[in-house]
Amino acid sequence: MNQKIFMNWWKKNPVYQIYPKSFLDTSGNGVGDLRGVISKLDHIKSLGAGAIWLTPIYPSPMVDNGYDISDYTAINPLFGSMADFDELIAEARARDIKIVMDLVFNHSSDKHPWFLESKSSRDNPKADWYVWRDEKTNWRGIFGGSAWQWCEERGQYYLHTFATEQPDLNWENPDVRQALYDAANFWLKRGVGGFRIDAIVYIKKPEKFLDGAPDSPDGSCAVHNMIANTDGILDFLHELKREVFDGHDIFTVGEANSVKPEDLPEWVGERGVFDMLFEFSHVNVMFKRGDDVWHQSKPIKLSELKKALSDSQAATRDSWYPIYFENHDKPRSVNNFFPHGSDKILAAKALAIILFGLRGTPFIYQGEELGFTNTKFNSIDEYDDISSRGAYNLARADGLSAKEAMRFVQKFSRDNARTPMQWNSSANAGFTRGKPWLPVHDDFKTCNAAVEERDENSVLNFYRRLSALRSSNDVLLVGEYEELYPRTEELFIFTRTLGEKKIIVAVNFTTHDVDLPEKIFDGAKKILGNYSDEKNYLRATEAVIYGN
C-alpha cells in the first residue's frame, strides 16, 4: 500500500520561506514587494514547494523589519495592497501553493493603537493590554540593553522582550487574546493556508514575575532565561488552537526557542498544539546557553549537531518535524556548519541532501537553493539589523575590541540572510532598478538564478532533483530514521527505512578524505550525490544517498 496517499498536504512538499523586503522589487524603490513574489511563483513551484511562508507584511514602522506590527489586519503599503495579496493567494492556489502568514503575537509595535491607548493612562480601557510595572529588573532584552522602558505618560515601565519599540502584550488579559484570535481568523477568511507563529515561548510570564518581577538570580540577566516557556503557556496555546486552528485545512508551525526535544510531544502531534515546531537546538548548538550571545559562541562539534538533529527526529517520531538550516534570523548555513576552506557549492549540496533526507517537511529559505553565503560589511554602521548592533554593543561592553566584536557580527548577523535575492547578472542582481535597501552580495554575477538555471550541475538544479526524489520516494517521505556512528566528528550517516526498503545518507563534514565504515553501502546503489563519480571513501565535503 502506498503510504503517501494518507499524508497531509503540508507533509508532502517543501515550504519556501520568503523575506519579502529582499525578494524582488517591481516598483523601483529598492524594497521587495508582493508583485515581485507573484512574478516568481514559477521559480518556487520548480522546487516542488507546496507552501510559501511570508515573513510579516503588515503595516509597521519597520524598526525590526516588520516584526513590530502596528495593524494586524492590513497590508503594509511598502509591500503593496490587499488587492495584491488577494492576487497572490489566487495565483499561488493555481499552482497548488498555499500562502502561510507570520503571526507576531508576543508583542506589537509601540505605534499600534492598542499601545497608544495603553500608555495614555492607567485608567484607559486598554491600560492592562501590555505588561506594566512600577519598578524594573536587571533583565537584558534579546536585542541588548534593558528589557524595560520608562513611559512618562503612565509613570511606569513596560516590558519589551525584544526592541524598545516592541512592547510585550499581556496574554493574561482575555480581551487581548480575543483580539489576536480575531486577527488570525481575518486572514483565514482571506484564504491563507496556515501560520508560522513568532516568538511564541515568551507569551506567558511567570507567576513570580506578576508578583514583583525579580532580578535574574544566575547573573545572566537575560530575559529569555527568565520568561521563556513558562509553566501554563500550553493552556494559552490550546485556547489559540481551539479559537483559530481547529476546523481548517491549514498547517501551523511555532517558533519555540528553549523547547527541549523531550518536550516536543506536548507541543506537536495529537496532544500538542502545532503541526510542527521550530526548535533551535541544532542551529544554536554553538551557544552555551539558550540566549545566543554571539561573542560567547564555541566551535561546533559535529557530534553535538548530529545529536540535536537525532534527538528531534526521535521526539517527533509520532508527529512531524520542520527541517531547516536557514531562515531570516540565521546566517547562511554553508558558513555556519562547514569548516573554513570547504567548497561552498559542495557544502550547499551536502546540506540539501540532509534537508531532504531527514524525516519531516523541508523548509527552504530564499537564496538557500542557490547556495548563498554570508556577506561581510566592514563597519557596524553598514548593518541594518537591530540585533547586530545590540550584539556589537554587548561585545564591546564585555571588553572586546571593535575588530573582535565585528568578527562575531560578520559571522552571525541576520543581515547575512537578508541581502537581496540574486536573479541575474545585471545591476543589483536584477532585484531592483533602484537602490537596494541592503547591498547585494558581491558574488551576484556568478551566483544567481539565471546562471544556475542554465547549469545542470548548479545548486538550484540539485535542489530540484532532491525535491523530485523525495516526493516520489515513500522511504524519504515516511521511513523511520536511525543515526549510525554518532560519535564520529567527521561523518554524519543515517538511514531511512520502510519495510524492506532502506536509504542511506552519508555526509563528510571535513575538508579531507574520510574512509567509510566497511560495507555501509553493501548491496545498495547510488541515487544521488554532490560528486558525479563514486569512490569507496568520502571526499572533502562529499554527500551521497544510496538505496536498495
N, C-alpha and C positions, 0 to 999 in steps of 0.2 A: 504493500500500500504506500502511496506517495504521501509523505507527511507534510509536504509543502501546502497541500490543499487546506489544511486546518490552521495555517498560520495567520495571525493578524497582519493587515497590510503594512503596518509600521515595523514588522519584523523582517519582511521580505527584502526591502530595498534600502540603500543608504539614505541618510539625511545629509543635505548640503547646507552648511551654515553660511549666511551672507551677513557681512558688516556693511550695510547699505552706503554709509558715508564714503567707503573706499572701493565700491564695486564698479560702477560705471556712471559717469556724469553725462547726461544728454542736454543739459541746459547751458553749459559753459561756465558755470560759477565755481568750478573746482571741487564740488561735492557730489558724490554719487546720489542717485535718486531712483524712485520706483520704476520709472520708464526705462532706466538702464537695466534693471532686473528683468523686466518684461522682454527686452530685446535679447537677453542672453539665456532665455529658458531652454533653448535647444542645446546649448552647451551643457547645462546642468542635466538635462534629460539624457545626454550622451554618456553620462557617468552612471546611469541606471537609477538616479535618485527618485525616491517616492515622495519626498517632502523637502521643503525649504524652511529652515529656521531663520527668521529675520531678527536681528538684534533691534532694540527699540526704535520705532519710527513715529513715536508720539510727539506732540509739542513739548519742547524742553529748552531751557537756557543753554544746554549743551556744556555745562560745567564738567560732567562726566560722560560726554559724548552720548547723551540720550538716556542714560540710566538715572537721570534726575528729571522726573516726569512732572509736567505742570498741567496735563489734561490726559486722563486715561482713555478717553473715547473719541479721539480726533487724530488726524494725521499732521505731522509737522510740515508746514509749507516748504521747508528746506528740502524735503524728500518728494513732495508732490501733493496730490489732493486725494480725497476719499474716492473720487471717480477713478483715479489712477489705481488705487488699491483694489477697488472692485474689478477693474480690468485685469489686474494681476491675478486675482483669485480665479477669474474666468479662464484666462489664458493658461494658467498653471493646471487647472482642472482638465482642460482639453488635452493636456499631455500626461494625465494621471499623476499629477503632482499636487500635494497638499501644501498650504501655507501655514506655518506654525509661528505664532506670535510669542514675544517675550513679555512675561508678566513681572513687573518690578513692584512687589507688594510689601517689602520690608520698610521702604522709605519713599518719600516723594521729593519733588523739588521744593525748596523754600519759597518758590514763586507760585506754588499751587494755591488756588483759592482756599482750600481747606486750611493750609498752614497760615495764610494771611489772616484768616479769621481766628485761628487758634492762638496766635501770638498777640492778637489785638487786646485781649483782656482775659482775666481768669474767670469771667462770668459769661463769656461768649458760649453759645450752644455747642461750638466745636472746640471748646477750651481743652477737653480731655481727648482730643483726637491724636495727639502726639505725646511724647514722653518728656514730661517736665519735672524738674527738681529744684529745690531751694539751694542745694549745695552740690558741688561736683565731686567726682572721684579722681583718682590718678590714672584712669584708663586712657590708653593711647588708641586713637582711631586707626582703622585699617590703612588709611592714606597718610598716616602720620599726624603728629600734633594731638591735642586733647580731643577726646570723644565728646566733649561738652562745649556748648557755645552759649554765652550770655545773651539774653534778649532784654533790651531796655524796656520795651512796652509792657512786658509781664513782670519784669523784675525776677526772672528765673532763668535757669539753664535748660536747654533742650539737648537730648541725646542725638548724636549722629554717628552711627557705626562707620560710615564712610566719610564723604566730604562734609564740610560745614554746611554746604548748600543742600544737603540730603538728610533732612530730619527724619528720625525713625517714627513710623506710625505706631499708634497704641492699639495693638491687637486685643487687649483686654476689653476694649470698648466694642460692644456688638454692632453699633452703628457703623464703625469703621470697617468691620469685617463685611457687613452687608453691602456697603458702598463699593468695596473691592470686588465682591462677587458679582454685583450688577455690572461692573466694568468688564469683567471677563465674559459674562453672558452676552454683552453687547457685541463682542467680536465673534462669538459662536453664531449669533444670528446673521452675521455677515458672511459666514461660510468658512471660517478658519478650520484647519484640520487638527489643531492641538495647541499646546502651550509648553514653552520652556519657562520654568519659574525660577527667578533670580534670587540668590542670597536667602533662601527660604529658612535656613537654620537659625537666623537671627530674630525671627518674628516674636518669639516667646522670651520674655525677660524673667530671670529667677525671682522667686518669691522674696528672698532676702534682699534683692535689689529694690523691690517695691517698698520694702520696709525701711530703706535707708541708704541703698546704693553703697556698699562697702568698697574700700580700696582693694586693689588686686593684692592677694596675700603672697603670691610667689615672686613678686618683684618684676614680673614681665610687663605688667601694666597693659597688656593687650586686651582690647575689648573683646576680640574673638574668644580668648580663653575664659572670659567671664560670662558670656551670654550664649555662645553657640550651642545649639542642640540641647536646650534646657528641658528638663522634665515637664511634660504637659504639652509640648509642642505638637505631638501627634493628635491630640484632641482637636486643636485648631485645624490641622490639616485634613482630618477626616470630615470635619464640617465643610471645608473647602471642596472636598471630593463630592459630598452629597449635594451641595448647592450649585456646583458648576460642572464637574466632570461626568457624573453618572448620567446614563441615558443618551450619551453622544458617542458617535463612532469617531473618536479622536484618540491621539496619544498624548501623554503628559510625561515630561522629564524634569525632575527637580535638580537644582544646583545645590549640593549639600556637602560643602567642605566641613569635615570633622565627623561625619557619619562613618563609623568603622565597618569594615566588611561583614563582621559578625552580626551587626545590627541591621544590615540591609533587608532581611526578611520582614522587619517591622515597617519598612518604608516602601517596598515594592512587592508586587505579587498579590496573591489572593487576600492576605490580611493587611496589605500595605495601602499606600495612598496613591503612588505614582506607578505608571507603567515601567519607567526606568528612572535611574538616579545617577546624576553625575557626582561621583565621589572622587576625591582628589589624591588618593593615596599614591598612585603611580606617577602623576605629574608633579607631585610635591615631595617625591622621595629624596630630593636633595636638601630638604629643610629639616631642621632638628625638631621644631615644634609645629603646631597647627598653623600658627601665623607665619607666613612665608617672608621672613626678614631676609632680603636678598643678600646682604653682606655677611650673613651667618650661614650661608649655604655651604654644603660639603660636596665633594666629588661623588658622582653616582656610582654605586656598586651594582653591577648587573644583577647579582643575586637578589638584591633588595627590590629592584624594579620588577623582576620576574615574580617574586613573592607577592608583591602588591597586586599584580595582574592576576595571578593564580588564585589568590585569596578572594578577589572579587568574582572571578569565574565560579569558584566553589560556592560562594554565598548566594549567587543568583542562579544556581543550578535549576531551581524550581520556579524561577521567574525570568527576568530578562535584563540585559546589560547594555548600556550605550558605550560602544568602544570609540575612544578618541585619543588623539595625541596632541591636537591643536584646537585652540579657539581664540576668540578676540582678546582674551586676558593672558595668554601664554606666549612665550617666544616660539620661534619656528622649531619644529621637532627635530630636524636633522642636526641643528646646532645643540639642541637640548640633550639628546640621548646618545649621540655618537661622538667618539673622541675626536679631538682636533687632528686634522690631517685626513679624515675619512673622505672618500669620494662622495660628494653631495648628491649626485644623481643615483648612485648605488644605494646610498643611505635612504633617500626618499622612497625608492622602490622597496627596500627591505622593510621599512616601517609600514608601507602599504600592504605588504604580504601579511604582516602581523595584524593590521587593522581589519583585513578581510578574512583572516584565518581564525581569529578568536570567535567565540560564541557570543552573538549579540548583534545589535544594529550598528554598522559603521557610521560614524559622523565625520564628514569631510569638511574641513574649513577652507574657505576660498583661498586659492593660491597653493594649498597643500597638494592639490592634484597636478600642479606644475613644478613642484619641488622648490618652493620659495625658501629662502634662507633669511637669517637675521639681517637687519640693516645696521648701520653704525654711524650715529651722529657724534660729532666731536665735542659739542657743548651741551650742557643741561638745558640751556635756553632754546635749543633746537627741538626739544621734546615737547610734544603736545600733551602727553599722558600725565594726568594729575598724580597718579600713583608713582610714576617715575620721579617726579620732583619731590614727592614725600619721602621716597626711599633714599634719594640722594641726600636730602637734608638730615635724615636719620643717621645715615652712614657718616656724614661729616660730624654730626653731634657726638657720635661714638668714637671719634678720633681718627677716622680715615682721611687720607689726603684727598684732594679734588680728583686726582688721577685715579686713585684706588676706587673712590666712590663711583666715578664714571664707568669703570670697568664692569661693575655689577649692574649698573643701569643698562649699559650696552648689551649685556648678556640676558637680562630678564625683562626689559621694558615691554609693556604691552604694545608700544608703537611698532615693535618688530612684526606684529601680526596685522598692523593697521595701515601699512604702506599700500598705496593704490594697487588694484589688480592690473596685471600687465597683459594687455590684449594683443598688442602687436609691437613692431619695432619703430613706430612713428613717435613723434614728440609726445612726451608724457605717457608713453606706452599705450596710447590710444584710450587712456582713461578719461581725459578731458581735453577740450580745446582751449581751456583757460589755465589758470594757475592752480595746481592741485593743493588741497588743504594740507597735505603732508607730502613731502618729497617722494617721488617714485624711486624704487631701489635702482642702484646704478648698474645692475645686470640685466635691465629690461630688454636690451636689444637681442640677447640670446635666450633669455628665459621669459617666454611669453606664449600665449595660447596659439597664436598664428604659426609661429615657428614649430611648436610642438605638435600641432595638428598635422604638419607635413612629414614629421619624423616618426616612423613606425616604432622606433625604439625609445621614444620620449617617455617621460614620467606620465604625461597625460594619457597616452595610449596604453601604458601599463596599467593605470587605474581602470581604464575601460575594460581591459581584458580581465582584470581581477573581479570587477563588479559582475561581468557576464558569467564568469566561472562560479562565483558564489550563488547567483540567482538560479543557476541551473544544477546545482550540486546539493543534494539532500544532506550530505555529510557536513558540509560547511554551514548549512542553514540550521540544522537541529542536532548534529552529532555531539556526543559527550566530549568534554575537554579533559586532557591529562597532561601535566608537565613532566618532562623527562630531564634527568640530570640537573636538578635545581641548584646544586652548589657550585657549578662551574661559573666562572666570571668571564667566560669568553663566548659561550653559545647559549642561545635560547632555543630550546627544542620542545615542541609539544605535539600531541596527536589530537585528532578529532575522529570519533568512532561512532558508527551507526550500524548495528548488527555486525555483519561480516565485512563491512566496508571501513576502510581506515585511510585517513590523510595524515601525513607527517609534514610539519613545518620546521625548518631549521634555519637559524639566522646567526651569522658570525658578527659580533659587535666589536671586533678588533680591526686594526689596520694591518694584520698579518695573517698568513695561512694558519688554519687550525685543523688538525685531524679530527675526523668524525669517529664517534664510538663504533665499534665493529658491528657490521650487519644492520645498521639502523635503517637502511633503505632496502634491505634484503627482499627481493621479490616485488618491489614497488617500482613504478615508473615516474619519471619526472613529468610534472604537469606544467610547471611554470617556475621561472627563476629570473634573477636580475643579471645573470651572465647567460650568454647564448649557448655555451657548451657545458659539458659536465666533467667533473673531476671526482676522485674518491676522497676528497677533502673539501673544506670550505675556504675559498679565497677571501681576501680582505673585504669586509662588508658584504659578503655574499649571503643571499637568502634564496631558499628553494622550497617548493611544495612538491611532495611526492604522494602518490596514491596507488592503491592496489586495484 
